[in-house]
Amino acid sequence: MTGEFSARTRAAHLAKMQEDVLDVLVIGGGIVGAGIARDAAQRGLRTGLLDRGDFASGTSGKTSRLIHGGLRYLQTYRFGLVRSAARERDRLLDAAPALVHPLPFVIPAYKGRKPGPRLLRFGLFLYDLLSTRRLPRRVWLRGEAASDREPLLARTDLAGAGIYYDAWADDARFVLAVVQDAAAAGALVANYVEVTRLTRDDHGVTGAIVQNRIDGTNAEVHAKAVVNATGVWLDRIRGPVATPTIRPTKGVHILLPREKVGNRHAVAWTTKSDARLVFVLPWGNLTLVGTTDTDFSGDSDHVIPDGRDVDYLLAAANEAFPEAGVGRADVVSAYAGLRPLVRHGKDDQAESDISREHEIFVDRDGLISVAGGKFTTHRAMAEAVVDLVQRRLGLPDFNPTPASTLGPPVQPLEEFMVLGFPEDIALHLQGRFALDQVRRHLDGPAARERIMEGRPHVWAEVDIAVKEEMALTLTDVLVRRLGLFYETADQAMGMAPEVASRMARLIGWDRSRLARDVEEYRGLVRDHRAFREDRGG
């Protein structure tokens, strides 16, 4: 999708939602809700999508940034889940080549530790077998060859390593692309609109009372069907239930300087202490390490990394790469999210053993809720939910969503360099935008200049975020549109006032609103740096 997708677009969509009766209102703008809205709109249903925050501001923007089949689930014999996820991964590689990228993994085997070489080789064989083989096949390396491939990987008792492929994506930008595609298909979408309560008549749910969190106004939206795709917040919409639907688990990630860690590739590492699989992923000149998986009982609106979580991941990185010697002072950034896993019976099952398969619930009032699943399988989840919506609307012809492309086209790097950008900036822009989209915003002040020294982000991206990506706050821009929050040691706090000033000129903020946005962002940065002083870990 190209062209305007701004605060003005949002206002028009909200107004239109109040005028019409929607076929389906989707609550929740994470990957599942966005996927449902896209699927429904492409089938011709009058569709609305709302999120009380920004798109991907919850779980979907705080993932391991992997599009993968879930190799570790083979240990618990979840062959169906792995098969489905691997095939969805392959579909996404075909459909979104600018967003989803192949990623080779090294997974070592050590003498006296599980999984041993034989079991690991068999697991990789199964992983290949369950996929459509869109990616290169596995390769097995003996000890010396494994060390040659990943020289700084721990060598003691190294028996060999497998090379296998999955894929990666920028999670928040991927969700944004799905939302934009839903809008291009006719869906009415709006961020920062909260459902305060559902409306009902004698036949069930009829829509929702919503509050615009930007200006505080309230409105009513009518819909023939309502889908609750709010993840860990599912029961807030469902209302009183006998037992909680969701067992949230907390996943923490850290970003470290890649030159300090020393990994050449992505590495899947089984820790000695608790045999958990930890990922060490290349992210430009950084290394992404994750993730933890622990039960969470705190405030789901305030989830931040703590010292214990960060120390666990640092220990895992140092174990895998003994020469790294990384500590808290080396952490560029850290983030935490909650996985909306479906609760089954008692909570005595280990967090990492809880099923990642999704479930759909239909309440007596007709509210449809969906939970569980994986980022990678969102399309299949969306298809199942929209099938159900069509049945409930009495539409027998399901008209399954046709295969379609997603995200910007892949265009030659040279075409971006011709616009006057050096290679690193051109490469960065190539993976995010269509050429024409960048060209439209080059007349703005300092459009081609870097926002921060050493990073490839340019000022034109702020203009694109506001005018074509429905960014409404400073946090939207620095965290989810540009990602500078994650990639700079000060979380881009030094440039935040200048970015906010540029947004103010584009959107029309007054001084009070500008100051409030900067202060809110400063609070976010402060919370996500608190682990540095946390001695409880």
Secondary structure by P-SEA (a helix, b strand, c coil): ccccccaaaaaaaaaaaaaccccbbbccccaaaaaaaaaaaaaccbbbbbbccccccccccccccccccccccccccaaaaaaaaaaaaaaaaaaccccbbbbbbbbbbbccccccaaaaaaaaaaaaaacccccbbbbbbcaaaaaaaccccccccccbbbbbbbcccaaaaaaaaaaaaaaaabbbbbccccccccccccccccccccccccccccbbbbbcbbbbccccccccccccccccccbbbbbbbbbcccccccccccccccccccbbbbbbcccccbbbbbbbbbbbcccccbbbbcaaaaaaaaaaaaaaccccccccccccccbbbbbbccccccccccccccccbbbbbbcccbbbbbccccccaaaaaaaaaaaaaaaaacccccccccccccccccccaaaaaaacccaaaaaaaaacccaaaaaaccccccccccccccccccaaaaaaaaccccccccccccccccccccccccccccaaaaaaaaaaaaacccaaaaaaaaaaaaaaaaaaacccccccc
